[in-house]
């Protein structure tokens, strides 16, 4: 007997396929609504949906390789001389998007494009973190560590270690592991849904990180504890295709990073600061 009685799979693998189908626009209206209801009711499913959206967005933003006419002519000549048929890519049946590489993988065939995309993403992410590390204004490289942690989370199975939208679950979880936990306000009414938290290790030190979702974007908020630290206004440290903002409230030094545009991240920072009262 189905626990949901909505006709959708009850196993994790089946629902993962449904998430991909939803994102690719392959479901009819009724099925799409059913999947969206599952996402709204299940924080773990919502986190996986956000992770897939972010990963597909990263792949879509990769530069397309440019093949010169001379190179194409040489390949065609080689094929003609050896009587080898050259397979040309077929035009997609839909202008919106072609089937993503996960489809081939899930049906048991190896897709070299998946490996290439993975390598290219890793290179892009690594270069982005390097740009932060090279900034002379961030001598302790903490910003580079925040950037690396956020980028790794986008490629991980889940961007969080503890999945929950309830701060009364996340804060005790972090406190049990680190002996402290930052404020974790519920800002879903403002469009920023808390989906969980994780432990980051930056510069050899374990620090708490919260993860929020805003539409298809994820926001990592790293909170570095301060001992009677100074208060500072938000500072823009954006670099490498990501928006990064840093500020302090005396109790914690915060680092918020996302692939959102700066105005959207600034809105998140302003709402977070308004919701947090140090003490």
C-alpha positions as CSV (number, residue, x, y, z in Angstrom):
1,X,0.0,0.0,0.0
2,X,1.5,3.4,-1.0
3,X,2.3,5.7,1.9
4,X,1.3,8.7,-0.2
5,X,-1.3,7.3,-2.6
6,X,-0.3,9.7,-5.3
7,X,1.0,7.1,-7.9
8,X,4.6,8.1,-7.5
9,X,7.5,5.7,-6.6
10,X,8.0,5.1,-2.9
11,X,11.7,4.2,-3.2
12,X,14.5,6.8,-3.3
13,X,15.9,5.8,-6.7
14,X,12.4,6.0,-8.3
15,X,11.8,9.5,-6.8
16,X,15.3,10.6,-7.9
17,X,14.2,9.8,-11.5
18,X,11.0,11.7,-11.0
19,X,13.0,14.7,-9.8
20,X,15.1,14.7,-13.0
21,X,11.9,14.3,-15.1
22,X,10.4,17.3,-13.3
23,X,13.4,19.5,-13.9
24,X,13.6,18.4,-17.5
25,X,10.0,19.3,-18.1
26,X,9.0,15.7,-19.0
27,X,6.1,15.3,-16.7
28,X,2.5,16.2,-17.3
29,X,0.7,18.7,-15.1
30,X,-0.8,16.2,-12.7
31,X,2.5,14.3,-12.2
32,X,4.5,17.5,-11.8
33,X,2.1,18.7,-9.1
34,X,2.4,15.4,-7.3
35,X,6.2,15.6,-7.3
36,X,6.2,19.2,-6.2
37,X,3.9,18.3,-3.3
38,X,6.4,15.5,-2.3
39,X,9.2,18.1,-2.4
40,X,7.3,20.6,-0.3
41,X,6.6,17.9,2.4
42,X,10.1,16.3,2.4
43,X,13.2,18.5,3.3
44,X,15.6,15.7,2.1
45,X,13.8,15.5,-1.2
46,X,13.8,19.3,-1.4
47,X,17.6,19.4,-0.8
48,X,18.2,16.8,-3.5
49,X,16.0,18.7,-5.9
50,X,18.0,21.9,-5.2
51,X,21.3,20.1,-5.7
52,X,20.3,18.7,-9.1
53,X,19.1,22.1,-10.3
54,X,22.3,23.8,-9.2
55,X,24.5,21.1,-10.8
56,X,22.5,21.2,-14.1
57,X,22.8,25.0,-14.0
58,X,26.6,24.7,-13.6
59,X,26.8,22.3,-16.6
60,X,24.7,24.6,-18.7
61,X,27.0,27.6,-18.0
62,X,30.1,25.7,-19.1
63,X,31.5,27.2,-22.3
64,X,30.8,25.2,-25.5
65,X,33.9,24.1,-27.3
66,X,34.6,25.9,-30.6
67,X,35.6,23.6,-33.5
68,X,37.2,25.4,-36.5
69,X,36.1,24.7,-40.0
70,X,39.7,23.6,-40.8
71,X,39.6,21.0,-38.0
72,X,36.2,19.7,-39.2
73,X,37.5,19.5,-42.8
74,X,40.5,17.4,-41.6
75,X,38.3,15.0,-39.7
76,X,36.0,14.6,-42.8
77,X,39.0,14.0,-45.0
78,X,40.4,11.3,-42.6
79,X,37.0,9.6,-42.5
80,X,36.7,9.7,-46.3
81,X,40.1,8.2,-46.8
82,X,39.5,5.4,-44.4
83,X,35.9,4.9,-45.3
84,X,34.8,5.5,-41.7
85,X,31.4,7.0,-41.2
86,X,31.4,10.2,-39.3
87,X,28.5,10.4,-36.9
88,X,27.2,14.0,-36.6
89,X,25.2,15.1,-33.6
90,X,21.5,15.2,-34.2
91,X,19.6,18.3,-33.5
92,X,17.6,18.2,-30.3
93,X,14.0,17.5,-30.7
94,X,13.1,20.2,-28.2
95,X,14.7,23.7,-28.1
96,X,14.5,23.8,-24.4
97,X,17.1,21.1,-23.6
98,X,18.3,17.7,-24.5
99,X,18.3,14.7,-22.3
100,X,20.9,15.1,-19.6
101,X,23.9,12.7,-19.2
102,X,22.3,11.0,-16.2
103,X,19.8,9.2,-18.4
104,X,22.5,7.2,-20.2
105,X,24.2,6.5,-17.0
106,X,21.1,5.2,-15.2
107,X,20.4,2.8,-18.1
108,X,23.8,1.2,-17.9
109,X,25.7,2.8,-20.8
110,X,28.9,4.7,-20.3
111,X,28.7,8.4,-21.3
112,X,32.1,10.1,-21.8
113,X,30.3,13.4,-21.8
114,X,29.4,12.9,-18.1
115,X,33.1,12.3,-17.2
116,X,34.1,15.4,-19.3
117,X,31.5,17.6,-17.7
118,X,32.6,16.4,-14.2
119,X,36.2,17.2,-15.0
120,X,35.3,20.6,-16.4
121,X,33.2,21.5,-13.4
122,X,36.0,20.5,-11.0
123,X,38.4,22.6,-12.9
124,X,36.1,25.6,-12.9
125,X,35.4,25.2,-9.1
126,X,39.1,24.8,-8.3
127,X,40.0,27.9,-10.3
128,X,37.3,29.9,-8.5
129,X,38.7,29.0,-5.1
130,X,42.2,29.8,-6.3
131,X,41.1,33.3,-7.3
132,X,39.9,33.9,-3.7
133,X,43.1,32.6,-2.2
134,X,45.1,35.0,-4.3
135,X,43.3,38.1,-3.1
136,X,45.7,40.0,-0.9
137,X,42.8,41.4,1.1
138,X,42.0,37.9,2.5
139,X,45.3,37.0,4.0
140,X,44.1,34.1,6.1
141,X,42.5,32.4,3.1
142,X,39.3,31.9,5.0
143,X,37.3,33.1,2.1
144,X,39.0,30.6,-0.2
145,X,38.0,27.8,2.3
146,X,34.4,29.0,2.4
147,X,34.3,29.0,-1.4
148,X,35.8,25.5,-1.7
149,X,33.4,24.1,0.8
150,X,30.4,25.6,-1.0
151,X,31.6,24.3,-4.3
152,X,32.2,20.8,-3.0
153,X,28.7,20.8,-1.5
154,X,27.2,21.4,-4.9
155,X,28.8,18.2,-6.3
156,X,28.1,16.1,-3.2
157,X,25.3,13.7,-2.8
158,X,23.7,16.1,-0.4
159,X,24.8,19.7,0.4
160,X,24.0,19.1,4.1
161,X,24.9,16.7,6.8
162,X,21.7,17.1,8.7
163,X,18.5,17.6,6.7
164,X,15.9,19.7,8.4
165,X,14.0,23.0,8.1
166,X,13.7,23.2,11.9
167,X,16.3,25.2,13.7
168,X,15.5,23.2,16.9
169,X,16.9,20.1,15.1
170,X,19.9,21.8,13.3
171,X,21.2,23.8,16.3
172,X,21.4,20.8,18.7
173,X,23.0,18.7,16.0
174,X,25.7,21.3,15.4
175,X,26.2,21.9,19.1
176,X,26.7,18.2,19.8
177,X,29.6,18.1,17.3
178,X,31.1,21.5,17.7
179,X,30.1,22.7,21.1
180,X,28.4,25.8,19.5
181,X,25.8,26.6,17.0
182,X,25.0,29.9,15.2
183,X,21.5,31.5,14.9
184,X,19.4,29.7,12.3
185,X,16.3,31.9,11.7
186,X,13.4,30.6,9.8
187,X,13.1,32.9,6.7
188,X,10.9,30.8,4.5
189,X,8.3,33.5,4.5
190,X,10.9,35.8,2.9
191,X,11.7,33.2,0.2
192,X,14.8,31.7,1.9
193,X,14.1,28.2,3.1
194,X,16.4,26.6,5.7
195,X,17.2,23.1,4.4
196,X,19.9,21.9,6.8
197,X,23.4,22.3,8.1
198,X,26.8,20.8,7.9
199,X,30.3,20.9,9.5
200,X,33.0,22.6,7.4
201,X,36.7,22.3,8.1
202,X,38.5,25.5,7.1
203,X,42.2,26.1,7.9
204,X,42.2,23.0,10.1
205,X,39.3,24.2,12.2
206,X,35.7,22.8,12.2
207,X,33.1,25.5,11.9
208,X,29.3,25.3,11.5
209,X,27.6,26.0,8.2
210,X,23.8,26.5,7.4
211,X,22.3,26.0,4.0
212,X,19.3,28.0,2.7
213,X,17.5,27.6,-0.6
214,X,16.1,30.5,-2.7
215,X,14.3,29.1,-5.8
216,X,16.9,27.1,-7.7
217,X,19.9,28.6,-5.7
218,X,21.6,27.3,-2.6
219,X,23.2,29.7,-0.1
220,X,26.0,28.4,2.3
221,X,26.3,30.5,5.5
222,X,29.5,29.8,7.4
223,X,29.6,31.1,11.0
224,X,33.0,31.6,12.5
225,X,32.8,32.1,16.3
226,X,34.3,35.3,17.7
227,X,35.6,36.0,21.2
228,X,34.3,39.5,21.9
229,X,34.9,40.2,18.2
230,X,34.3,43.5,16.5
231,X,31.1,44.3,14.6
232,X,31.4,45.0,10.9
233,X,29.0,45.8,8.1
234,X,28.7,43.5,5.0
235,X,31.7,43.5,2.7
236,X,31.6,42.3,-0.9
237,X,34.2,39.6,-1.7
238,X,32.5,38.2,-4.8
239,X,34.8,36.4,-7.2
240,X,35.0,33.5,-9.7
241,X,31.3,33.5,-10.6
242,X,30.0,33.4,-7.1
243,X,28.7,36.1,-4.8
244,X,30.3,36.2,-1.4
245,X,29.5,38.6,1.4
246,X,31.3,38.8,4.8
247,X,30.2,40.6,8.0
248,X,30.4,40.2,11.8
249,X,28.0,40.8,14.7
250,X,30.4,40.3,17.6
251,X,29.4,36.8,18.4
252,X,30.0,35.3,14.9
253,X,31.8,36.3,11.7
254,X,29.6,35.3,8.8
255,X,30.4,34.3,5.3
256,X,27.4,34.0,2.9
257,X,28.1,32.5,-0.6
258,X,25.9,31.6,-3.5
259,X,25.7,31.6,-7.3
260,X,22.9,34.2,-7.0
261,X,23.3,37.7,-8.3
262,X,24.6,40.1,-5.6
263,X,21.3,42.0,-5.1
264,X,19.6,38.7,-4.2
265,X,22.4,37.7,-1.8
266,X,22.3,41.2,-0.3
267,X,18.6,40.7,0.3
268,X,19.3,37.4,2.1
269,X,22.1,39.0,4.2
270,X,19.8,42.0,5.2
271,X,17.0,39.7,6.2
272,X,19.3,37.3,8.1
273,X,20.9,40.2,10.1
274,X,17.4,41.6,10.9
275,X,16.3,38.2,12.2
276,X,19.4,37.7,14.4
277,X,19.8,39.4,17.7
278,X,23.3,38.6,19.2
279,X,23.5,37.6,22.8
